[in-house]
Structure formats: C-alpha cells, structure tokens
C-alpha cells in the first residue's frame, strides 16, 4: 500500500510541476504578492535568513576567484 501511495504522490507532484511551468510570469507574480499581502495582513514577521546572505557572499567569493583565475 505504501508503494501505491508513494506512486500517487509522485503523480501529484508531477502534475503540480507541469501546472507551475504553464503559469505566466504575471501569474507567478500575482501569487507571490498574494502570499506577501497575507503575511503582512496577518502580522507575520518577514525576516531574511542570515544564512542565505552568507551563502550568497560565499558564491560571490567563488565567482570572483574563478573569474580572476
């Protein structure tokens, strides 16, 4: 039974991926704005993850090192 359910979830996941790929940029933008509006209206605090900033900084260092040889 678990094997059957796992297969069904994979089908659902693939359907959702096809649906997302079919969306236009405008539709993606509207969806993102709706999520942000919901967060603001409900008082959810939006904070950037500091570890994300560290990852970007590390990639920038690697890129600069690669480009300078």
VOLO-714921 format. One line per field, with one value per residue: z, y, x of N, C-alpha, C in turn. Coordinates in steps of 0.2 Angstrom, whole numbers. Last residue first. Example, Ala and Ser with C-alpha at 12.3 -4.5 7.8 and 13.67 -1.06 7.14 Angstrom:
<rs>
nZ = (35; 39)
nY = (-11; -28)
nX = (64; 66)
caZ = (36; 39)
caY = (-5; -22)
caX = (68; 62)
cZ = (39; 39)
cY = (0; -16)
cX = (64; 66)
</rs>
This chain:
<rs>
nZ = (-60; -59; -59; -47; -38; -40; -36; -23; -18; -21; -13; -1; -1; -2; 11; 19; 16; 22; 35; 38; 30; 33; 40; 43; 54; 51; 51; 41; 32; 28; 23; 12; 4; 1; -7; -17; -23; -29; -38; -46; -52; -58; -68; -75; -81; -82; -80; -83; -72; -63; -70; -69; -55; -52; -58; -50; -38; -42; -44; -32; -25; -31; -26; -13; -13; -17; -6; 4; 0)
nY = (170; 178; 170; 163; 173; 177; 165; 164; 176; 173; 162; 169; 177; 168; 162; 173; 175; 163; 166; 175; 177; 190; 190; 195; 191; 192; 199; 198; 206; 201; 188; 192; 199; 188; 180; 189; 190; 177; 178; 188; 181; 170; 178; 184; 173; 160; 142; 130; 126; 123; 111; 103; 102; 95; 83; 78; 77; 67; 56; 55; 50; 38; 31; 31; 22; 10; 8; 6; -6)
nX = (205; 195; 184; 186; 185; 172; 165; 168; 162; 149; 146; 147; 136; 126; 127; 124; 111; 106; 108; 98; 84; 73; 57; 42; 29; 12; 0; -9; -4; 8; 4; -4; 5; 13; 4; 1; 14; 14; 3; 8; 19; 14; 6; 17; 23; 11; 12; 17; 25; 14; 9; 20; 20; 8; 11; 21; 14; 5; 14; 19; 8; 7; 18; 15; 4; 10; 19; 10; 4)
caZ = (-62; -59; -64; -54; -38; -41; -43; -28; -17; -24; -20; -2; -1; -7; 5; 19; 14; 15; 32; 38; 34; 29; 41; 37; 53; 51; 56; 47; 35; 31; 29; 18; 7; 5; -1; -13; -20; -24; -32; -43; -48; -53; -63; -72; -75; -84; -77; -88; -78; -62; -69; -75; -58; -49; -61; -57; -39; -40; -50; -37; -23; -32; -33; -15; -11; -21; -13; 4; 0)
caY = (164; 181; 175; 159; 169; 182; 168; 159; 175; 179; 161; 163; 180; 172; 158; 170; 180; 164; 161; 177; 172; 187; 191; 193; 195; 188; 201; 193; 207; 207; 189; 188; 203; 193; 177; 187; 196; 179; 173; 189; 187; 169; 174; 188; 177; 165; 148; 133; 128; 129; 117; 105; 105; 102; 87; 80; 81; 73; 59; 57; 57; 43; 32; 34; 29; 13; 9; 12; 0)
caX = (210; 202; 185; 186; 191; 177; 164; 170; 169; 152; 146; 152; 143; 127; 128; 131; 116; 105; 112; 105; 88; 78; 64; 46; 35; 18; 5; -10; -11; 8; 9; -7; 0; 16; 7; -4; 11; 19; 3; 2; 20; 18; 3; 12; 27; 15; 10; 12; 28; 19; 5; 18; 26; 9; 5; 22; 20; 3; 10; 24; 11; 1; 17; 21; 3; 5; 22; 14; 0)
cZ = (-56; -61; -65; -59; -45; -42; -45; -35; -22; -24; -24; -10; -3; -7; -1; 13; 14; 12; 25; 35; 33; 33; 36; 39; 48; 50; 56; 53; 41; 35; 32; 24; 13; 8; 4; -6; -15; -20; -27; -37; -43; -48; -57; -66; -71; -79; -80; -86; -83; -68; -67; -75; -65; -53; -58; -60; -46; -40; -48; -43; -29; -30; -35; -22; -13; -20; -17; -3; 0)
cY = (162; 176; 178; 164; 166; 178; 173; 161; 170; 178; 167; 162; 175; 175; 163; 166; 178; 170; 161; 172; 174; 182; 187; 195; 192; 192; 196; 195; 203; 208; 195; 189; 199; 197; 183; 184; 194; 185; 175; 184; 189; 175; 172; 184; 181; 169; 154; 140; 132; 131; 123; 111; 107; 106; 95; 84; 83; 79; 66; 59; 59; 50; 38; 36; 33; 20; 12; 13; 6)
cX = (214; 207; 192; 187; 191; 184; 170; 170; 172; 159; 149; 152; 148; 134; 129; 132; 123; 110; 112; 110; 95; 82; 68; 53; 40; 24; 11; -4; -12; 1; 8; -2; -3; 11; 10; -2; 5; 16; 8; 1; 14; 19; 7; 8; 22; 19; 14; 10; 24; 22; 9; 13; 24; 15; 6; 17; 21; 8; 7; 20; 16; 4; 12; 20; 9; 4; 17; 17; 4)
</rs>
